[in-house]
Amino acid sequence: MKYLKFGSIVVAFLFVLSSCKSNDSNESTDNFDRGAMLANWADNIIIPAYTSFDSKVNDLKTKTNEFTSNPTEGKLQDLRNSWEAAYVSFQNVSMFEIGKAEELRFRNRLNVYPTDVPQIEGFISSGTYNFDLPSTIDAQGFPALDYMINGLGENDTEILSFYTSNANATGYKNYLQKLSETISSQTDEVLTSWTAGYRDVFVANTASSALGAVDKFTNAYIFYYEKALRAGKVGIPAGVYSNGVLPQNVEAFYKKDISKELLMQALDATQNFFNGKKFGGSANGPSYKTYLDYLNTIKNGEDLSVLINNQFDAARAKINTLKPNFVEQIATDNSKMLETFDELQRNVVLMKVDMVQALNIAIDYVDADGD
Amino acid sequence: MLPAVKNYFQKTTSAAPLAVFRVFFGTMMLISIVRFSLHGWIYKLYIEPKFFFSYYGFHWVQPIGNYTYLIFIVCGIASLCVALGYKYRIAIILFFLSFTYIELMDKTTYLNHYYFISCVGFLMIFLPANAYFSIDAYKNPTRAFLRVPRWTIDSIKFLLGTVYFYAGLAKLNSDWLFHALPLKIWLPSKYDLPILGDLLQQEWVLYIFSWSGAIYDLTIPFLLLYKPTRWFAFALVVIFHVLTRVLFPIGMFPFIMIVSSLIFFDAGVHQRIIRFISRLFRIDYSRIISKTNEKSYRYKRSLALPVVGIFLGIQLLFPWRYALYPDELFWTEEGFRFSWRVMLMEKAGFAEFTIKDMETGQKFMVDNDDFLTPFQEKQMSFQPDFILEYAHFLGNHFKEQGHKNVGVFVKSYVALNGRLSQPYIDPNVDLMKEKESFKHKNWILPFNDEIKGL
């Protein structure tokens, strides 16, 4: 009869367990709600950031049209200012490679550098190009515009001559216009997709699997930080991945003096996102930080959110030691670039290893968990 | 041989449990293969990657481009033949070979479950699973038997029991029992499950899952063996595995375990299953019986018993090989695989490789994306044998590209069961100079903590 007793104990235990369920669900309002985090991301950060970027991009389009209809030095300067504002603003949305942006490969369409000058010149002289083709990504976006408004000549007069006295001035004007229009139409498409339905799909997809929004987004966010921010903006030009330095791979190579500003903006944007800070505001909502803090109450582990924020700050301190112009920084003292890379690197480890583990983010949809 | 032992090996029993096991195992395998291909995983895991991680000594097992699909087709057809009991011996050998080949192609996809299936496949080569309720037996009545040697069914029970019991022993460690790790990492993220989701946020619930998991694994073989507790144990098996299916992405395995544990039931239960299947597929059950030989199956050569004996002996001993290595098993993973350490740890890592010209000192880092899929990169970054193999691949790749005096170094961090990540591999060791072997890898940095337990 012993087994019966044992059996009934276990069965009773299971009953206790199942009865707890109904009791607990009332008082478990302190559960972390991934849906609320997704809503904060979408409503307070992603959509406002795209909206702000979209207005900058529209202004860029307007300024481009004004310049091409009447190319003067003053209009060129207006266009440059508008381009710079849009480029800086882009750093706030570049990390959101999900949904429409992922489909369009938005970041690649807008910001692959160094830009391919021979290809651009070839397109201008032939007059035929299709920016939807993947082979044209390094002849479009902000880096191509950078070349068109900062890199065509040594000084403003020389640059201006391409749009006025050059035999193919129309070709240059058309290309410039096409570049701005493409950035604008791509951005419109992404923003519209968020406001016209994707927001709800995103927020509702609270599943905890590789197909869930949190998992997918986190993979994209960390990929951005590791590959685009750490490697692209700092590591590659500093020669970390090559024999010797590659100053021509600096972001905004022709403008030269804003590469630090772009990096700083990107770092601020990623850190603000980590903390769930409202775009253009100061309030913090549900985020990686609050999620990690919540999980810590279960796990009693290290205070990961503090470590990650400290590391963001440490990287910022290193970036502050850099010159505004990274080409110059690499030429004069590349070790500062390498030190910055190392500081950025530590957060790759904290986010890609520790945070991903704590949040139990799946990287791929295969039978693989924990075995 | 002791008379009792000798007596045991002469005992016979109904062939029905073995037949049902064959039918279910073959069917499950067929479904697994179809599911695998429908997910597009054949392409994704075995054709798309540029590089594959090999098991030590099995480097010659590689995917064969688009012909890799053929291996899966062979494996699927073999599974079906096993289920039907058609040309059983050839089918189960083909199944074992093709399935094992698939698993050996890339150790990135290593799962205990897959190893378990290879083991069962190997064992079944030596069992007369087609003696009853099979096309073979139907077509050739001289090969149809109502009874088979008892040890043939017991060997499957023994293998299953070992898997459970060893999985239970492996859970007797401080992380699992006293910190509820790694369940504390895995389960809270399942917050969106109905009812259960809220519970999984409670620390005490996670401890209950940990402890009951360990108790379950350690006791279930005995509860299944003992007739009075058998149905109760089977109910536990179903509950446990359905739960694991809900909580973890482990595919078909829970269902395979559920139907496998039917082997513990008496012949009567299996006869009812066979009748049910017969009705379902309109098979004339009485004709099958009428063709069946009243004698029991006898092995012609005495090879099967020693092979199965040695195989099961290896199964008992092999998992203990980790004791021969120094340092923490979970950290070094030396002797971790093939030892039924199931769902025991959560590990994540980051590994970035530097290629260095050892004469000029010139160096550059490698972007893993150029060579590995995200899944491969993930698995590589916390397992030393992966790191070493990949380092050699990179070294040879850059040598071929014309780089000279190539040294390969890795900067890596690993987090184990929620501990903060710490450096993993000695960054000053030129991995090109290190060779894979069964010896301890002394270039793994020490683990700054202790996990007590077996």
Interface residues (C-beta under 8 A of the other chain):
Chain A: Y3 L4 F6 G7 V10 L14 L17 C20 K21 S22 D24 S25 S28 N31 F32 D33 R34 T206 A207 S208 S209 N219 K227 A231 G235 G239 V240 Y241 S242 N243 G244 L295 I298 K299 G301 E302 L304 L307 V348 V349 L350 K352 V353 D354 V356 Q357 A358 L359 N360 A362 I363 D364 Y365 V366 D367 A368 D369 G370 D371
Chain B: H39 W41 K44 L45 T109 Y110 L111 N112 H113 P182 K184 I185 W186 P188 S189 K190 Y191 D192 I195 L196 G197 D198 L199 Q201 Q202 E203 L206 I208 Y226 P228 T229 F232 L236 I239 F248 P249 I250 G251 F253 V342 M343 L344 M345 E346 K347 A348 G349 F350 Q362 F364 M365 V366 D367 D369 T373 P374 F375 K378 Y413 V414 A415 G418 R419 L420 S421
